[in-house]
C-alpha cells in the first residue's frame, strides 16, 4: 500500500463530492508534468489524502487503476486542460 498527497485546487469540490480523482494527461498546449503522470502509479488499496484550501478535505482508498477518460463537467474550472485525462 502506498500513500498519496493530492493538492486539489479548482476542481476539488467536484472530485471530493463525486468520489473520484481526475487529471488531464497534458495541458491544452501539449505539455505534461509528473503530477499528471503520477495518476498512473496509483494502485487499488492505496490511500489518497486530498488537500484543498489549507486542510485535508478527504481521505480515499483507490478502487481501481487510472483509465483514460474524458474531462468531467467542471464548469469553468480546468478550462486550460486537455479534454482527455485519467
Secondary structure in CASP SS format (residue, H / E / C, confidence):
PFRMAT SS
TARGET T0000
AUTHOR 0000-0000-0000
METHOD secondary structure of the structure
MODEL  1
X C 1.00
X C 1.00
X E 1.00
X E 1.00
X E 1.00
X E 1.00
X E 1.00
X C 1.00
X C 1.00
X C 1.00
X C 1.00
X H 1.00
X H 1.00
X H 1.00
X H 1.00
X H 1.00
X H 1.00
X H 1.00
X C 1.00
X C 1.00
X C 1.00
X C 1.00
X C 1.00
X E 1.00
X C 1.00
X C 1.00
X E 1.00
X C 1.00
X C 1.00
X C 1.00
X C 1.00
X C 1.00
X C 1.00
X H 1.00
X H 1.00
X H 1.00
X H 1.00
X H 1.00
X H 1.00
X H 1.00
X H 1.00
X C 1.00
X C 1.00
X C 1.00
X C 1.00
X C 1.00
X E 1.00
X E 1.00
X E 1.00
X E 1.00
X E 1.00
X E 1.00
X C 1.00
X C 1.00
X E 1.00
X E 1.00
X E 1.00
X E 1.00
X E 1.00
X E 1.00
X E 1.00
X C 1.00
X C 1.00
X C 1.00
X C 1.00
X C 1.00
X C 1.00
X C 1.00
X E 1.00
X E 1.00
X C 1.00
X C 1.00
X C 1.00
X C 1.00
X C 1.00
X C 1.00
X C 1.00
X C 1.00
X C 1.00
X C 1.00
X E 1.00
X C 1.00
X C 1.00
X E 1.00
X E 1.00
X C 1.00
END
